[in-house]
Amino acid sequence: MQKVYINGSSVAVINSAQLDTTEQWIKINLPKIDSAVIPPAATRRMSKAVKMGIICGLEAMRQADCPNPDGILVGTGKGCLVDSDKFLKAIGEQKEDFLSPTAFIQSTHNTVAGQIALLTKNSGYNMTYSQGRISFESAALDAYIQLTMNEQVSLLVGAVDELSDISIEINQAIDKDQINDTKDIQTEGAGFFVFSNQKDSHALGELKDIDIYRNTADHTSEKQIGEFLKRNQLTINQIDTIIYSSTTVEAPFSTGSPILEKINKIKYNSQTGIFDTDIVFAFDLALKRLNDQTFSTSISLNEGKIQHDQNILICNFGEQNSLMLLSRC
Amino acid sequence: MEELKSELKAKIIEALNLEEIAVEDIENDAPLFGDGLGLDSIDALELTVLLDKDYGIKVTDPKVGKTIFQSIDTLAHYISENRTK
């Protein structure tokens, strides 16, 4: 089996200072796109989700010096919501007549992966996963399998989710406890990475393993983590940091072993708020820590101290759960 | 007719999301597709919807569409003679 390395990383999330608010919903302020990067004629039909995806995707490919990966894999919890809003609103207001083809075309979940492929003239494997809060992990698992099996050499893997006015109205109208028990602020964002089974000077870390699972009464996350580490020949005290998200009220580590409780744990949603694929921030954060990059903007990210992490476990706890193991390379 | 042409330009800018173009930037006789505004086939679909929605004109023959979508002049002339709204 081939190893999987991460050779480029780019994320777009809100500025964490924006989370100091009483608002329940915060949208990203996207800067104007440089016309030299994407021509205005190409951007005029793009929603924020597409723009975020393209900007992050191109930047990850630039970092990895990989302008033509073998494929593009994207995860998205809810797809291009703004164009879905436009299209559905028009259906209602215009009684199903005079519908805009652009909003329909751009509203599909695979718009982001398709637009990146069109812009970069990439005719390789193109896949979009929409699996709720494990959409990014689903795309990453597909890429991981293809790369370890040596079916592809390099793949652009990412995720994107955006807020729309109607989605906000709908969520405000229903019991929010059903959406997000933790009352975190709902936001939006994107993140893209170049996965490769070739190690080169761009390698930021090694993706050792991915697991996606559901909890059952006799199969808890504690047990799953133990089995996951065991199959990677690691013990819990060899994990330097756990970066996690939890959309349930119950703290996932509250009933953990004493060893688990001693490990450095970062609940990253204090930096990003909540969106379906916010795990991309954790993935980027883990890569930064594995490369001794510091963080000066956040107390909760250890006040900018270099941690010399070797192994980082990324956990996504919720209705469905995921585990990803990243290691220094 | 001049009023209709200005109205058309504003509607086209809005419908096609031509963010960096103003009404005064569009010449009446400049090509809408290709070298002029640089519109494409998806824009042609949007213009067809716009004609139906705002002027009650159904363009079903592609040959007719090719003729009337040449410029603001040709589009305004066709609308003034065929509009039902």
Contacts between the chains, C-beta under 8 A, distances in Angstrom:
chain1	res1	chain2	res2	distance
A	40	B	19	7.1
A	40	B	20	5.6
A	41	B	38	5.8
A	44	B	16	7.2
A	44	B	17	4.6
A	44	B	18	6.4
A	44	B	19	5.8
A	45	B	17	6.3
A	45	B	42	7.5
A	94	B	53	7.3
A	97	B	52	7.9
A	97	B	53	7.5
A	98	B	49	5.2
A	98	B	52	5.9
A	98	B	53	3.8
A	99	B	49	7.1
A	100	B	15	7.7
A	100	B	46	6.3
A	100	B	49	6.3
A	101	B	42	6.1
A	101	B	45	4.4
A	101	B	46	6.4
A	101	B	49	7.2
A	102	B	17	7.9
A	102	B	42	5.9
A	102	B	45	8.0
A	102	B	46	6.1
A	105	B	42	7.0
